[in-house]
Amino acid sequence: MPAEWEPHTGTWLTWPRREGISFPDIYDRIPPVIAAMVRTLSEGEGVFINVWNAAMETEARAILKTHDALNANVEFFHHRAYEPWCRDHGPVFVKNKTTRAVINWDYNAWGEKYPPFDLDNQIPTQIAAARGLEMFTPKMVLEGGSIEVNGAGTLLTTESCLLNPNRNPNFTREQIEQRLRDFLGVTEIIWLGEGIAGDDTDGHIDDLTRFVDEQTVVTAIEENPKDENHAPLQANRQRLRETALRVIELPMPPPVIFQNQRLPASYANFYIGNQVVLLPTFRHANDARAQAILQDSFPTRTIVPLNATDLIWGLGAFHCLTQQEPT
């Protein structure tokens, strides 16, 4: 599995449904955010959008056109999914020196929390067919947001998610590790502990710690010792000290609360495109700090801050919505 910063053919997205459960009460605020993502990404790569049907494609095209985000790099595919979190239900692409393939992990909506999910689980098969690629099926539940690779053999993940009995209750840690090695081509697996407050995925790595090059990660740190994220993020930081990785600390935004619910807001949920890095922001002074840290980490890319305050009501941000297709 290549690193996210390696060249993309494009980025896959799944357009959200008004009838979906991800954005109760605020759906109309979400398509403009998607349009901003598409406009920014499509300047440097293809953007491939899964839509429910022709009617949804027509609606999405109109929204993108209104926001100056519809161009020749944007393509639509009639692949039905209930929710828009393509990082988790989409395919994981792998490659060797001559060809590419799709890994079709099983998807159960983060431990069967949000049925139905049968259509979402079919997205990798449909994309493999659309691309004419061979597909491998590990017969293990895994979401794309639960793993982070450097493209050179190292993978990061969390115990709270991958070892949760709501995913693969009959698999041992060793069996899970073996499948990661067999299907993603990794040799070293680094386990962190728990995720952040409000994260209904049981602790996805893409809210915590991300590679920015083969030897360097940024990791989220909560500086307020009274905040519930302080202790678990410090524990993860300590585990990283025991590795050979260079570690850069990334601040957390302050708590984002909506309808009395704490949301899993994190600057670590950025997405690396060919020319840009999409950075979720939350209308706080730490937005600029996070942007500066990522700009230092990706000097050849433009860091594009986009307000994710509405998006995070769906319990995800830009990395959760995207899935890269490597060249």
C-alpha positions in Angstrom: 0.0 0.0 0.0 1.6 3.3 -1.1 1.8 6.3 1.2 -0.8 8.9 0.8 1.7 11.5 -0.5 2.7 9.2 -3.4 1.2 10.3 -6.8 -2.5 9.8 -7.2 -4.6 9.1 -10.3 -7.3 10.7 -8.2 -9.4 10.7 -5.1 -12.6 8.8 -4.5 -15.5 10.4 -2.7 -19.1 9.2 -1.9 -21.7 12.0 -2.2 -23.8 12.2 1.0 -27.5 11.4 0.9 -30.1 13.8 2.3 -31.8 10.7 3.7 -28.6 9.5 5.4 -27.9 9.5 9.1 -24.6 11.4 9.0 -25.9 15.0 9.1 -29.2 15.2 10.9 -30.7 18.7 10.7 -27.8 20.3 8.8 -27.6 18.4 5.5 -27.8 21.5 3.4 -24.6 22.9 4.9 -22.6 19.9 3.8 -22.6 19.9 -0.1 -20.8 23.3 -0.2 -18.0 21.8 1.9 -17.8 18.8 -0.4 -17.7 21.3 -3.4 -14.8 23.2 -1.8 -12.9 19.9 -1.4 -13.6 18.9 -5.1 -12.6 22.3 -6.4 -9.3 22.2 -4.5 -8.4 18.6 -5.3 -9.4 18.6 -8.9 -6.8 21.2 -9.8 -4.2 18.5 -9.4 -5.9 15.1 -9.9 -9.0 13.3 -10.8 -12.0 13.3 -8.4 -14.2 10.2 -8.7 -17.6 10.6 -7.0 -19.9 7.7 -6.1 -23.5 8.7 -6.4 -26.8 6.8 -5.7 -28.3 7.3 -9.2 -28.8 9.7 -12.1 -30.9 12.1 -10.0 -28.2 12.4 -7.4 -25.6 12.9 -10.1 -27.7 15.8 -11.5 -28.0 17.4 -8.1 -24.3 17.0 -7.3 -23.3 18.4 -10.7 -25.5 21.5 -10.1 -24.0 22.1 -6.7 -20.4 21.7 -8.0 -21.2 24.0 -10.9 -22.6 26.7 -8.5 -19.3 26.5 -6.5 -17.0 26.5 -9.6 -16.0 23.0 -8.8 -17.2 21.1 -11.9 -14.5 20.4 -14.5 -13.0 17.7 -16.7 -11.2 16.1 -13.8 -14.5 15.2 -12.0 -16.2 11.9 -12.8 -19.3 10.3 -11.4 -20.0 6.6 -10.8 -23.4 5.1 -10.0 -22.2 3.1 -7.0 -24.8 3.2 -4.1 -23.7 3.7 -0.5 -25.8 4.8 2.4 -23.2 7.1 4.0 -20.4 9.3 2.6 -17.4 7.9 4.5 -15.4 6.6 1.6 -12.2 6.2 3.6 -13.9 3.4 5.5 -16.1 1.7 3.0 -14.0 2.4 -0.1 -11.3 0.2 -1.6 -7.7 0.2 -0.4 -5.4 0.3 -3.5 -2.1 -1.6 -3.5 0.5 -1.7 -6.2 3.7 -3.4 -7.3 6.2 -2.4 -10.1 3.8 -3.3 -12.9 0.2 -3.2 -11.8 -2.4 -2.2 -9.2 -5.0 -4.1 -7.3 -7.9 -3.5 -4.8 -8.1 -4.9 -1.3 -11.7 -5.6 -0.4 -11.8 -5.5 3.4 -15.2 -6.3 5.0 -17.1 -3.3 6.3 -19.6 -3.4 9.1 -20.3 0.2 9.9 -17.8 0.5 12.8 -18.9 -2.6 14.7 -22.5 -2.8 13.3 -23.4 0.6 14.9 -25.3 2.0 11.9 -27.2 -0.6 9.8 -27.8 -1.1 7.0 -24.4 -1.2 5.5 -24.6 -3.8 2.8 -24.4 -1.4 -0.1 -21.4 0.4 1.4 -19.7 -2.9 1.7 -20.0 -3.4 -2.1 -18.2 -0.2 -3.1 -14.7 -1.8 -3.4 -16.0 -4.5 -5.7 -17.7 -1.9 -7.9 -14.6 0.3 -8.1 -12.4 -2.7 -8.9 -14.7 -3.6 -11.7 -14.8 0.0 -13.0 -11.0 0.1 -13.0 -10.6 -3.5 -14.4 -8.4 -4.4 -11.4 -7.8 -7.7 -9.7 -9.4 -7.8 -6.2 -8.2 -9.6 -3.1 -10.6 -10.3 -0.2 -8.9 -10.9 3.2 -12.3 -11.8 4.9 -11.5 -9.4 7.8 -13.3 -6.3 8.9 -11.1 -3.2 8.5 -11.8 0.5 7.8 -9.3 2.6 5.9 -9.3 5.2 8.7 -8.0 2.6 11.1 -4.6 2.2 9.4 -1.8 4.6 8.4 1.1 3.5 6.2 4.4 5.1 5.2 4.7 3.2 1.9 8.0 1.7 3.1 6.7 -1.2 5.2 5.5 0.5 8.4 1.9 0.6 9.5 0.3 2.5 12.5 -3.0 1.4 14.1 -4.8 1.3 17.4 -5.7 -1.5 19.8 -9.0 0.2 20.7 -10.2 -0.2 17.1 -8.6 -3.3 15.5 -8.7 -5.4 18.6 -12.3 -4.4 19.4 -14.5 -7.6 19.5 -17.1 -5.7 17.4 -14.9 -6.1 14.4 -13.2 -9.5 14.3 -14.1 -11.4 17.5 -12.6 -14.6 16.3 -9.2 -13.2 15.3 -6.2 -12.9 17.6 -3.9 -9.9 17.5 -1.3 -12.1 15.7 -3.9 -13.2 13.0 -4.8 -9.5 12.4 -1.2 -8.6 12.1 -0.6 -11.4 9.6 -3.4 -10.2 7.4 -2.1 -6.7 7.4 1.3 -8.0 6.3 -0.1 -10.3 3.7 -2.5 -7.9 2.0 -0.8 -4.5 2.5 2.8 -5.5 2.2 3.9 -4.1 5.6 6.6 -5.5 7.8 6.4 -3.4 10.9 3.2 -2.7 12.8 3.1 -0.1 15.5 0.2 -0.2 17.9 -1.1 2.9 19.7 -3.8 2.7 22.4 -7.0 4.7 22.5 -8.7 7.3 20.3 -10.2 10.7 21.1 -13.4 11.6 22.8 -16.5 11.5 20.6 -15.0 9.1 18.0 -17.6 6.5 17.2 -15.1 4.4 15.3 -13.5 3.2 18.5 -10.3 5.1 17.9 -9.3 5.5 14.3 -5.6 6.3 13.8 -6.5 9.1 11.3 -7.6 11.3 14.2 -4.4 10.6 16.1 -1.1 10.1 14.3 -0.2 10.5 10.6 2.9 9.9 8.6 4.2 13.0 6.8 7.3 11.2 5.4 8.7 7.7 5.7 10.4 8.4 9.1 8.2 11.2 10.5 4.7 11.4 12.1 2.6 14.2 13.4 0.7 13.2 16.5 -2.2 15.0 18.2 -1.5 16.4 21.7 -4.0 17.8 24.1 -2.3 20.5 26.1 -5.0 21.0 28.7 -4.4 18.4 31.5 -8.1 18.6 32.5 -9.3 17.6 29.1 -10.4 14.0 28.7 -8.2 13.7 25.6 -5.0 14.6 27.5 -4.2 11.3 29.1 -4.8 8.9 26.1 -2.9 11.2 23.7 0.0 11.4 26.1 0.0 7.6 26.4 0.1 7.3 22.6 2.9 9.9 22.5 4.9 7.7 25.0 4.5 4.7 22.7 5.8 6.7 19.8 8.9 7.5 21.9 9.7 3.8 21.9 9.9 3.7 18.1 12.5 5.0 15.7 10.1 7.5 14.3 10.7 11.3 14.4 7.6 12.8 16.1 6.1 16.2 15.6 3.4 17.3 18.0 0.2 18.7 16.6 -2.2 20.7 18.8 -5.8 19.7 19.3 -8.6 22.2 18.7 -10.7 23.0 21.8 -13.7 20.8 22.4 -16.3 21.1 19.6 -19.8 20.6 21.1 -23.0 20.4 19.2 -26.4 19.5 20.7 -24.7 18.6 23.9 -22.4 16.0 22.1 -18.6 16.2 22.0 -17.5 15.7 18.4 -14.2 14.1 17.3 -12.5 17.2 16.1 -8.8 16.8 15.2 -6.3 18.5 12.9 -4.8 15.0 12.2 -7.8 14.2 9.9 -6.1 16.0 7.0 -6.0 14.6 3.5 -2.9 14.7 1.3 -3.6 15.4 -2.4 -1.2 15.6 -5.3 -0.8 19.4 -4.9 -2.6 20.3 -1.7 -3.3 19.2 1.9 -6.9 19.6 3.0 -6.8 20.7 6.7 -9.9 20.6 8.8 -10.3 23.8 10.8 -12.6 24.8 13.7 -12.6 28.6 14.0 -9.9 28.7 16.7 -6.4 30.1 17.1 -4.9 26.6 16.9 -6.0 26.4 13.3 -3.1 28.6 12.3 -0.7 26.6 14.4 -1.7 23.3 12.8 -1.5 24.9 9.3 2.1 26.1 10.0 3.2 22.7 11.3 1.8 20.9 8.2 3.2 23.5 5.9 6.7 22.7 7.3 6.0 19.0 6.8 4.8 19.4 3.2 6.9 22.2 1.7 6.0 21.3 -1.9 2.2 21.3 -1.3 -0.2 24.1 -0.4 -2.0 23.6 2.9 -5.7 24.5 2.3 -7.6 25.2 5.5 -11.3 24.4 5.2 -13.9 24.9 7.9 -15.0 21.4 9.2 -17.2 22.6 12.0 -20.4 21.4 10.2 -18.7 18.4 8.8 -17.6 17.1 12.1 -21.3 16.7 13.2 -21.1 13.6 11.0 -18.2 12.4 13.2 -15.6 12.7 10.5 -13.6 15.2 8.4 -11.7 15.3 5.1 -9.6 12.2 5.6 -12.7 10.2 6.5 -14.4 11.3 3.3 -11.6 10.5 0.8 -9.8 7.5 -0.5 -6.8 7.9 -2.7 -6.3 5.9 -5.9 -2.5 5.7 -6.6 -1.1 5.9 -10.1 
